[in-house]
Amino acid sequence: MPKLKMYYRWFINYFLARVFCFTTYALPPRVLSIETTGRCNLDCVMCPRKQTSLSGEELTLRQFEHILSLFPSINTVILLGRGETFMMRDIFPIFDLGTSKGIHFTIITNGTMFTPETIKKLPDTGKMLVSIDHPRADKYKEIRKGGDLDAVILSLKALKNEKPNQWVCIQALIMNDNIDFLDDFIKLAKYVSADEVKLILPIIFDKTNDNIYIESSMDVDLKLARAKASARKAGVRLVSVPSMNKPRVCVEPWLGLRVSIKGDIYPCCYIDNSAGSSWSERFRGVSLKIPQANYIMGNIYSGSVREMWNGSAFRSLRKTIIDTKQNRLMSDVCLNALRESVDMPQRFRYCSVCLYRQNRAC
């Protein structure tokens, strides 16, 4: 029953956002993405933390309570960011408060901090997305430095034994280093009784990581197709973003808000990748400087956030998304040419070349 309720809630939230994503008006937000902490216990090769220095700031119970009080329509909270969620000091009081208000949590974690006590305290409603970028311990350690895959696997087994209804997804960034190990991801999911394997594409922030991005080819498509067949045979749900061959419909500014560690409000979780005013994003060897500050819609601790939600800035952003909708994927060459031609300092112009919308990231 908890999983059915979770799927139903997700469907309703997404359906309502899709209904309204053809107009600049939006219903009250139903989903909040909140950055949890700047602290992390791993040093991952592809992490945006390398772009900027992060402080030890983190979300507190008092701040979380304040945020919820502003948006009574919220029914789902996504906890994510540039730190590890379970390093947050108030994480369990936050779970208790949210659960008491009927909130479903989506928790993004590296899975390294589960203990028997932690598992017992986890909320029974929501999703757990565990980032595992290689199914083999030695390679995993090269990608997620400081991590121990064997320990994570044991923890996930313990989690599903203790709470069999807990929805668990193994989420993997598909890279050159792991594209030949897709069947092993499925075996891993089966072994720990995970509900889903999700393959997503990385965001490249630095040219030193250019080599991790897989090249689109018939060979890659064949490997993904084989993985889907293996997953069906094993009874594991596989979601493969790299195999999607059409643009994605962006419903984020109709669905909810992203709140940074400092309380800045963004229209989606894709934009807030740096502690600075901009961040560098690379695609196929071409860098783009994204003016992140242009996407700050307000601050959760100042001003009237309810009026902001359907104010001029949010409606202008939604109009930009509507006006730049693509019906087909562009080639890599055309996409980079467009990215280089866009007047990036103009507010919200990045949306027209967003890698997420063109199914090239996340």
Backbone torsions as a table, in degrees:
resi	resn	phi	psi	omega
1	MET	NA	-44.4	178.7
2	PRO	-57.3	-39.3	-179.3
3	LYS	-68.7	-39.9	178.4
4	LEU	-62.4	-42.0	178.6
5	LYS	-63.1	-40.1	179.6
6	MET	-63.7	-46.7	179.1
7	TYR	-62.5	-40.2	-179.8
8	TYR	-62.7	-44.6	-178.9
9	ARG	-64.6	-43.9	178.1
10	TRP	-59.9	-43.6	-178.5
11	PHE	-62.3	-45.3	-178.8
12	ILE	-63.7	-45.2	179.2
13	ASN	-58.7	-47.8	-177.4
14	TYR	-68.3	-40.8	-179.5
15	PHE	-60.6	-46.1	-179.3
16	LEU	-64.4	-38.3	177.7
17	ALA	-65.3	-40.6	179.1
18	ARG	-64.8	-37.6	179.8
19	VAL	-60.6	-39.2	-174.0
20	PHE	-95.6	-3.1	-173.2
21	CYS	-77.6	10.8	173.3
22	PHE	-105.2	5.0	178.1
23	THR	-132.6	160.4	-179.4
24	THR	-82.5	-5.0	178.0
25	TYR	-90.7	149.3	178.6
26	ALA	-136.3	145.6	170.7
27	LEU	-64.8	163.3	177.4
28	PRO	-52.6	142.8	-175.3
29	PRO	-61.3	143.0	-177.9
30	ARG	-114.5	-13.9	-177.0
31	VAL	-129.8	135.5	173.8
32	LEU	-118.7	130.4	169.8
33	SER	-105.4	122.1	-174.1
34	ILE	-123.5	128.6	175.3
35	GLU	-72.8	132.2	-171.1
36	THR	-92.3	-50.9	-173.6
37	THR	-158.5	155.1	174.6
38	GLY	-91.1	-2.5	-177.1
39	ARG	-93.5	144.3	177.6
40	CYS	-147.3	150.6	-178.9
41	ASN	-99.7	0.8	178.8
42	LEU	-121.4	166.7	177.8
43	ASP	-129.9	85.7	-173.8
44	CYS	-86.4	142.2	-171.5
45	VAL	-65.1	-27.2	-173.5
46	MET	-105.0	12.0	-171.6
47	CYS	-77.8	138.3	177.6
48	PRO	-68.3	-10.6	177.0
49	ARG	-57.4	-26.6	-177.9
50	LYS	-69.0	-18.8	-179.4
51	GLN	-77.7	-23.2	-170.8
52	THR	-151.1	155.7	175.1
53	SER	-84.0	136.2	-179.3
54	LEU	-114.0	144.4	178.3
55	SER	-86.2	178.7	178.3
56	GLY	-88.8	15.7	179.7
57	GLU	-62.2	150.7	176.1
58	GLU	-156.2	162.1	179.1
59	LEU	-67.6	135.9	177.6
60	THR	-109.7	163.8	178.1
61	LEU	-59.4	-40.8	-179.6
62	ARG	-63.1	-42.1	178.3
63	GLN	-65.3	-42.9	179.4
64	PHE	-60.8	-42.0	178.8
65	GLU	-63.0	-40.4	178.1
66	HIS	-63.6	-44.7	-179.2
67	ILE	-61.1	-46.3	179.7
68	LEU	-62.1	-35.3	-178.2
69	SER	-65.0	-24.7	-179.0
70	LEU	-80.0	-22.3	-173.8
71	PHE	-130.8	80.0	-179.3
72	PRO	-65.4	-14.8	-179.7
73	SER	-81.6	-10.8	-176.4
74	ILE	-67.5	130.2	174.8
75	ASN	-123.3	-7.1	-179.0
76	THR	-137.0	132.4	177.3
77	VAL	-123.0	126.3	176.9
78	ILE	-102.4	121.8	179.2
79	LEU	-102.1	114.4	-176.1
80	LEU	-156.7	-177.2	176.4
81	GLY	147.9	-159.4	-177.2
82	ARG	-94.2	11.9	176.1
83	GLY	-128.1	179.0	179.3
84	GLU	-91.6	121.3	-174.0
85	THR	-51.7	-41.7	-173.8
86	PHE	-81.5	5.9	170.5
87	MET	-88.9	-7.9	-179.9
88	MET	-72.2	129.7	-174.0
89	ARG	-64.0	-37.7	-175.3
90	ASP	-95.6	20.0	-172.0
91	ILE	-58.6	-44.4	-175.5
92	PHE	-76.5	-38.9	169.8
93	PRO	-59.3	-34.6	176.7
94	ILE	-65.8	-43.8	175.4
95	PHE	-57.9	-45.5	-177.4
96	ASP	-62.5	-44.7	-179.4
97	LEU	-64.6	-47.7	-179.0
98	GLY	-61.9	-44.4	-179.7
99	THR	-62.6	-37.6	178.8
100	SER	-64.8	-21.8	179.2
101	LYS	-100.6	11.2	177.7
102	GLY	78.3	19.2	-179.5
103	ILE	-79.9	135.7	168.0
104	HIS	-95.8	132.9	-179.8
105	PHE	-101.8	141.1	162.9
106	THR	-111.4	118.6	-173.4
107	ILE	-111.1	122.4	177.4
108	ILE	-103.7	123.0	-171.7
109	THR	-147.0	158.7	173.5
110	ASN	-87.6	-4.7	172.7
111	GLY	74.9	10.9	-174.8
112	THR	-90.8	-7.4	-171.3
113	MET	-113.8	15.6	177.2
114	PHE	-75.6	128.7	171.7
115	THR	-125.0	167.5	176.4
116	PRO	-54.7	-37.1	179.3
117	GLU	-69.8	-41.3	178.2
118	THR	-60.6	-46.1	-177.3
119	ILE	-60.9	-41.4	-179.8
120	LYS	-63.0	-32.1	-175.7
121	LYS	-85.9	-8.4	-176.6
122	LEU	-64.7	144.5	176.3
123	PRO	-67.3	149.0	-178.3
124	ASP	-85.9	-5.6	-178.5
125	THR	-115.5	128.9	174.6
126	GLY	127.0	-170.5	-175.6
127	LYS	-115.2	147.7	173.7
128	MET	-121.5	111.6	178.0
129	LEU	-102.6	112.7	-175.5
130	VAL	-105.2	120.3	-176.4
131	SER	-81.2	111.2	176.7
132	ILE	-132.2	108.7	-171.3
133	ASP	-97.5	0.4	171.6
134	HIS	-155.7	136.5	-176.9
135	PRO	-83.1	-0.6	179.0
136	ARG	-114.0	133.7	-168.0
137	ALA	-58.5	-41.1	-176.6
138	ASP	-67.4	-44.0	179.5
139	LYS	-69.4	-38.2	177.6
140	TYR	-56.6	-43.8	-177.4
141	LYS	-66.8	-29.8	177.0
142	GLU	-69.6	-34.3	-178.3
143	ILE	-83.3	-49.8	-178.6
144	ARG	-107.8	81.4	-174.1
145	LYS	-64.5	129.4	-177.0
146	GLY	98.9	-8.0	-178.7
147	GLY	-94.4	157.1	179.4
148	ASP	-129.2	103.8	-175.2
149	LEU	-62.1	-40.6	-179.3
150	ASP	-59.2	-40.2	178.8
151	ALA	-67.5	-38.7	177.5
152	VAL	-62.8	-43.2	180.0
153	ILE	-61.4	-45.2	178.3
154	LEU	-61.3	-38.7	179.3
155	SER	-65.9	-41.4	179.1
156	LEU	-66.0	-38.7	175.3
157	LYS	-59.9	-44.6	180.0
158	ALA	-65.0	-39.4	178.8
159	LEU	-60.7	-48.1	-178.1
160	LYS	-71.4	-28.3	175.5
161	ASN	-69.5	-41.5	-178.8
162	GLU	-74.9	-39.6	-176.1
163	LYS	-133.3	79.2	-175.8
164	PRO	-62.7	-21.1	179.4
165	ASN	-86.5	-5.0	177.6
166	GLN	-67.4	124.0	-179.2
167	TRP	-79.9	120.9	-177.2
168	VAL	-123.4	130.6	176.3
169	CYS	-120.3	130.7	170.0
170	ILE	-89.4	114.5	-175.8
171	GLN	-108.0	125.7	-175.1
172	ALA	-125.4	132.9	168.5
173	LEU	-77.0	120.6	-178.9
174	ILE	-81.9	123.2	-175.5
175	MET	-137.7	171.8	178.3
176	ASN	-58.1	-31.5	-176.9
177	ASP	-72.6	-19.3	-175.4
178	ASN	-125.9	0.8	-176.8
179	ILE	-62.5	-23.4	179.4
180	ASP	-92.2	9.1	-177.0
181	PHE	-122.9	26.1	-175.2
182	LEU	-64.1	-38.9	178.0
183	ASP	-61.8	-32.6	179.4
184	ASP	-69.2	-31.9	174.1
185	PHE	-62.3	-41.6	-179.2
186	ILE	-66.6	-41.8	177.4
187	LYS	-63.0	-39.4	178.5
188	LEU	-63.0	-45.1	179.2
189	ALA	-61.5	-41.3	178.8
190	LYS	-63.7	-41.4	-176.3
191	TYR	-65.0	-39.8	-177.8
192	VAL	-94.2	2.7	179.9
193	SER	64.8	34.5	176.1
194	ALA	-67.7	151.7	-178.3
195	ASP	-85.1	-19.4	-173.2
196	GLU	-160.4	149.9	165.4
197	VAL	-115.2	128.8	179.1
198	LYS	-120.9	122.6	178.8
199	LEU	-101.5	120.5	-179.5
200	ILE	-125.1	165.5	-179.0
201	LEU	-97.6	141.6	-178.3
202	PRO	-75.8	158.8	166.8
203	ILE	-98.8	129.4	-179.2
204	ILE	-97.4	124.1	-177.8
205	PHE	-105.1	-21.0	-171.9
206	ASP	-139.7	144.0	-176.7
207	LYS	-63.4	-20.3	177.8
208	THR	-67.2	-15.9	179.2
209	ASN	-104.6	10.5	179.8
210	ASP	-55.3	-31.8	-173.2
211	ASN	-75.4	-9.7	-178.2
212	ILE	-83.2	-17.3	-176.6
213	TYR	-77.0	125.0	-178.2
214	ILE	-70.6	145.9	176.0
215	GLU	-84.3	131.2	176.1
216	SER	-65.8	130.1	179.4
217	SER	-164.3	165.7	177.0
218	MET	-63.5	-31.4	179.8
219	ASP	-64.9	-42.8	177.4
220	VAL	-64.7	-44.4	178.6
221	ASP	-59.0	-39.2	179.8
222	LEU	-66.3	-41.9	178.6
223	LYS	-62.9	-40.3	178.8
224	LEU	-67.3	-40.0	178.2
225	ALA	-64.0	-41.5	177.6
226	ARG	-63.6	-38.5	179.1
227	ALA	-64.1	-39.9	177.8
228	LYS	-62.7	-41.3	178.5
229	ALA	-64.4	-42.4	178.6
230	SER	-63.8	-39.4	-179.5
231	ALA	-65.4	-42.3	178.2
232	ARG	-61.0	-42.3	-179.7
233	LYS	-64.7	-36.2	-178.0
234	ALA	-84.3	-8.9	-177.8
235	GLY	76.0	27.9	179.6
236	VAL	-110.4	131.6	177.6
237	ARG	-76.4	127.0	180.0
238	LEU	-119.0	123.9	173.8
239	VAL	-110.0	120.0	-174.3
240	SER	-120.4	96.4	178.7
241	VAL	-60.8	-41.8	-177.8
242	PRO	-61.0	-21.1	-178.0
243	SER	-90.8	-3.2	175.7
244	MET	-71.8	136.6	-174.2
245	ASN	-119.0	31.0	176.5
246	LYS	-147.9	159.4	179.0
247	PRO	-62.4	152.9	177.1
248	ARG	-94.4	142.0	177.3
249	VAL	-79.6	120.9	179.4
250	CYS	-85.0	116.6	177.5
251	VAL	-115.4	4.1	-172.9
252	GLU	-55.0	-47.8	-177.6
253	PRO	-70.9	-6.4	173.6
254	TRP	-100.7	-15.7	-172.7
255	LEU	-96.3	-45.1	-176.6
256	GLY	-176.2	-162.7	-172.9
257	LEU	-126.1	156.4	171.6
258	ARG	-113.1	128.9	-179.8
259	VAL	-115.8	122.9	-179.0
260	SER	-79.7	173.1	-178.8
261	ILE	-61.2	-26.1	179.5
262	LYS	-92.8	0.1	179.5
263	GLY	93.7	-1.8	176.9
264	ASP	-65.8	141.1	-176.6
265	ILE	-103.4	127.5	177.2
266	TYR	-119.6	157.6	-178.6
267	PRO	-79.7	-11.3	179.1
268	CYS	-160.1	166.0	-178.2
269	CYS	-80.4	-12.4	-177.4
270	TYR	-72.2	-34.2	-171.7
271	ILE	-74.6	-39.8	-172.8
272	ASP	-81.1	85.8	-178.0
273	ASN	-118.5	1.5	-175.8
274	SER	-143.6	154.5	174.1
275	ALA	-83.1	-5.2	-178.5
276	GLY	-98.7	-166.3	-176.8
277	SER	-86.4	-10.6	179.1
278	SER	-153.4	168.0	176.0
279	TRP	-146.6	155.0	-176.7
280	SER	-98.8	128.1	178.5
281	GLU	-123.1	131.4	-179.9
282	ARG	-112.7	145.4	173.8
283	PHE	-145.2	121.0	-179.5
284	ARG	50.1	44.4	174.4
285	GLY	84.5	-1.7	-178.9
286	VAL	-109.8	126.6	-179.6
287	SER	-93.7	146.9	177.2
288	LEU	-133.6	130.2	177.2
289	LYS	-92.6	114.6	-175.0
290	ILE	-99.9	121.0	-178.9
291	PRO	-75.9	84.0	-176.3
292	GLN	-55.8	-35.2	-177.7
293	ALA	-61.0	-27.1	178.5
294	ASN	-64.8	-18.1	-176.3
295	TYR	-102.9	6.2	173.8
296	ILE	-76.0	116.0	-174.6
297	MET	-93.1	-8.9	-177.9
298	GLY	156.9	-168.0	176.9
299	ASN	-132.5	138.7	-173.2
300	ILE	-66.4	-18.3	-176.5
301	TYR	-103.5	4.6	179.1
302	SER	-147.9	148.1	178.9
303	GLY	79.6	178.5	-178.9
304	SER	-98.7	102.1	-175.5
305	VAL	-72.8	-27.2	179.5
306	ARG	-66.1	-43.6	177.6
307	GLU	-67.0	-33.3	-179.6
308	MET	-60.5	-37.5	-173.1
309	TRP	-57.0	-37.9	174.7
310	ASN	-118.7	29.5	176.3
311	GLY	-81.9	-176.1	-172.4
312	SER	-63.3	-38.9	-177.1
313	ALA	-66.8	-48.1	-179.3
314	PHE	-64.6	-37.3	-179.1
315	ARG	-71.6	-33.6	175.2
316	SER	-65.8	-42.4	177.1
317	LEU	-60.3	-46.6	-179.7
318	ARG	-62.5	-37.2	178.0
319	LYS	-64.7	-39.8	177.5
320	THR	-59.3	-43.3	-179.8
321	ILE	-65.4	-43.1	178.5
322	ILE	-61.8	-45.1	-175.0
323	ASP	-71.4	-22.3	-176.2
324	THR	-108.4	17.9	178.7
325	LYS	-62.0	134.3	179.0
326	GLN	-108.5	140.6	179.4
327	ASN	-93.5	-13.4	178.5
328	ARG	-147.0	158.1	178.0
329	LEU	-71.0	138.4	173.6
330	MET	-83.4	156.1	172.6
331	SER	-68.6	161.6	178.8
332	ASP	-58.8	-40.9	-178.9
333	VAL	-64.4	-46.8	-179.8
334	CYS	-65.1	-39.3	179.9
335	LEU	-64.5	-43.9	178.6
336	ASN	-67.0	-36.4	177.2
337	ALA	-62.6	-42.3	178.5
338	LEU	-66.2	-40.3	-179.9
339	ARG	-61.7	-37.3	-179.2
340	GLU	-76.2	-18.9	-177.0
341	SER	-94.4	-13.5	-175.3
342	VAL	-73.5	139.1	177.3
343	ASP	-78.2	85.2	-170.2
344	MET	-63.5	-34.4	178.1
345	PRO	-63.0	-22.2	178.0
346	GLN	-67.2	134.3	-172.2
347	ARG	-61.5	133.4	175.8
348	PHE	72.0	9.1	-176.6
349	ARG	-70.6	-23.3	178.6
350	TYR	-59.2	-30.2	-178.0
351	CYS	-55.4	-29.0	-177.5
352	SER	-73.3	-16.5	179.6
353	VAL	-128.1	24.7	-177.8
354	CYS	-61.4	126.8	-179.4
355	LEU	-66.0	-32.1	177.1
356	TYR	-62.2	-46.9	-178.4
357	ARG	-65.0	-31.0	178.3
358	GLN	-90.3	12.0	175.9
359	ASN	57.8	40.1	177.4
360	ARG	-112.8	1.2	179.9
361	ALA	-157.3	148.6	177.1
362	CYS	66.2	NA	NA
